[in-house]
């Protein structure tokens, strides 16, 4: 059921994008993977590192406990493909189209980043368990996802980060994903204690631990991308 909702959301985002972008060249959205292996790897590594630290902290605080482990290769593969479709459609819509159009219109890159991230967060407004902390964390996630795009105009980093963030959070580690419960997951968690710390039913995205990690990740990614751009090592995609 949850996988179906994620899939339906991805298709809806793609349809909206298709109507909004009828007169825009698809190449302008920044989907070319040519020479972007580093960006793909960095996106995956950011997600892995954030969850390695976040999961470790919550375990150490006693906020979560692993109850069981169940390896279901077909289920993990199916969820990976669903999350890939979600990442592709949402990143094309919010970074490629929304953020890209704001930048093309001459909006300051950091203002454009904040505006697109806020819109991305508000898209989750009616998700079960949505809260002020969840809004802030998803806004920060939107800023992290767009942190390289404002310099490169390429979607490889945000797509990889978005894909592995969602897949690790739900199907692998057993957290809720933006309020959605994935049912059978690799790890089954017992979540107890303070919802403000562990995120409760909404998932890690409603945790103050996530807030701290996201603030650090946004600062590091923006600084890194800015320095690479200033040194000429941050290559911008050309339609």
Secondary structure, 3 states (H helix, E strand, C coil): CHHHHHHHHHHHHHHHHHHHCCCCCHHHHCCCCCCCHHHHHHHHHHHHHHHHHHHHHHHHCCCEEEEEECCCHHHHHHHHHHHHHHHHHHHHHHHHHHHHHHHHCCCCHHHHHHHHHHHHHHCCCCCCCCCHHHHHHHHHHHHHHHCCHHHHCCCHHHHHHHHHHHHHHHHHCCCCECCECCCCCCEEEEECCCHHHHCHHHCHHHCHHHHHHHHHHHHHHHHHHHHHHHCCCCCCCCC
